[in-house]
Each structure stands twice: as structure tokens, then as C-alpha cells.
Amino acid sequence: MGHYWAWRDEETDGQGLFQDETAVWVVRLPGVSAKAGERPDLGARLEAAAHLVLMTHEEQATRIGIGRSTYYEVKAGRGGKKARRRAEAYLRSLEAMPKPD
């Protein structure tokens, strides 16, 4: 590919080779900062989680168990307490997932 070296093996996950690991840590680190007394930005964590698992926000809202408009309210910091709790529980479940290799 031009003057860049790249794998040509079909068995190698081409997109996984260059996956940015910052999305993993953006999801995991706010849990650590919350223990230190800082309030994590739920919207940024939801954005990073959607990027991490490669799904749309609508699909993520379905996984959380809240409606699309409620999801965007939570993401903007205005959602209800029950929806925020569900989103936090979902993010904690992602934190517990093993790190992708």
C-alpha cells in the first residue's frame, strides 16, 4: 500500500490492528476518578462506550433499556434519575468486560 507497510493476511483482523485503545480507558478511568471525589461526565462516557463497542447511540439506548430521546437527555446531563442509574449500570458492565486483545 504505497510506501506504508501493512499486513495482507486474511486471518488478521485488519481493523482491530489499528483500534485506538483510548476509548477503553475513557470508559474505565472515570470510575477511578469518581472514587477520588470527582463527578464523571456521563455523556462523554456514553459517547466513548458507543465508540468502543462500535454501535449507534440508538442501539446503545436499546441495550441500556431506555428510549432514544431519554438516552440523549441523559447524555446531555438532563435525564431522569432512573435513566441515569440504568446508564451507569450499563457502563459498569462494560468496565467489567475483559480488555480486547
C-alpha positions as CSV (number, residue, x, y, z in Angstrom):
1,M,0.0,0.0,0.0
2,G,2.2,2.8,-1.2
3,H,5.2,3.3,1.0
4,Y,3.3,2.1,4.1
5,W,3.8,-1.5,5.4
6,A,0.6,-3.4,6.2
7,W,-0.5,-7.0,6.8
8,R,-2.1,-8.7,3.9
9,D,-3.2,-11.8,5.8
10,E,-6.9,-12.5,5.7
11,E,-6.8,-14.1,9.1
12,T,-5.6,-10.9,10.7
13,D,-8.3,-8.5,11.9
14,G,-7.3,-5.5,9.9
15,Q,-9.5,-3.0,11.6
16,G,-8.5,-4.4,15.1
17,L,-4.9,-3.8,14.4
18,F,-5.3,-0.1,14.5
19,Q,-8.0,0.2,17.1
20,D,-7.5,3.1,19.4
21,E,-7.3,2.0,23.0
22,T,-8.1,5.4,24.4
23,A,-11.8,4.6,24.1
24,V,-11.3,1.7,26.5
25,W,-9.6,3.9,29.1
26,V,-12.1,6.8,28.7
27,V,-14.8,4.3,29.8
28,R,-12.7,2.8,32.6
29,L,-10.9,5.8,34.1
30,P,-14.0,7.9,35.1
31,G,-14.8,5.1,37.6
32,V,-11.5,5.7,39.2
33,S,-11.9,9.5,39.3
34,A,-15.4,9.1,40.7
35,K,-13.8,7.3,43.7
36,A,-11.5,10.2,44.1
37,G,-14.4,12.6,44.5
38,E,-14.8,13.9,41.0
39,R,-18.1,13.6,39.2
40,P,-17.6,11.9,35.8
41,D,-19.2,13.3,32.7
42,L,-21.8,10.6,31.8
43,G,-22.2,12.0,28.3
44,A,-18.6,11.6,27.4
45,R,-18.6,8.1,28.9
46,L,-21.6,7.1,26.9
47,E,-20.0,8.5,23.7
48,A,-16.8,6.6,24.4
49,A,-18.8,3.4,25.1
50,A,-20.6,3.6,21.8
51,H,-17.3,4.1,20.0
52,L,-15.8,1.2,22.0
53,V,-18.4,-1.4,21.1
54,L,-19.0,0.0,17.6
55,M,-22.7,0.7,17.8
56,T,-25.0,3.6,17.2
57,H,-26.4,5.6,20.1
58,E,-29.9,4.2,19.3
59,E,-28.6,0.6,19.7
60,Q,-26.9,1.6,22.9
61,A,-30.1,3.1,24.2
62,T,-31.9,-0.2,23.5
63,R,-29.2,-2.1,25.4
64,I,-29.5,0.2,28.3
65,G,-33.2,-0.2,28.3
66,I,-34.2,3.4,27.8
67,G,-35.9,5.3,24.9
68,R,-33.9,7.1,22.3
69,S,-34.9,10.6,23.5
70,T,-34.3,9.7,27.1
71,Y,-30.9,8.4,26.1
72,Y,-30.0,11.8,24.6
73,E,-31.3,13.6,27.6
74,V,-29.1,11.5,29.9
75,K,-26.2,12.1,27.5
76,A,-26.8,15.8,27.8
77,G,-26.9,15.7,31.6
78,R,-30.7,16.3,31.9
79,G,-32.1,12.8,32.2
80,G,-34.1,11.4,35.0
81,K,-32.6,9.6,38.0
82,K,-33.8,6.1,36.9
83,A,-32.4,6.5,33.3
84,R,-29.1,7.8,34.7
85,R,-28.9,4.8,37.0
86,R,-29.5,2.4,34.1
87,A,-26.8,4.2,32.1
88,E,-24.4,4.0,35.0
89,A,-25.1,0.2,35.4
90,Y,-24.6,-0.3,31.7
91,L,-21.2,1.5,31.8
92,R,-20.2,-0.5,34.9
93,S,-20.9,-3.7,33.0
94,L,-18.7,-2.5,30.2
95,E,-15.9,-1.7,32.7
96,A,-16.1,-5.3,33.9
97,M,-15.6,-6.7,30.4
98,P,-12.2,-8.1,29.7
99,K,-9.9,-5.8,27.7
100,P,-9.9,-6.8,23.9
101,D,-6.7,-8.2,22.7
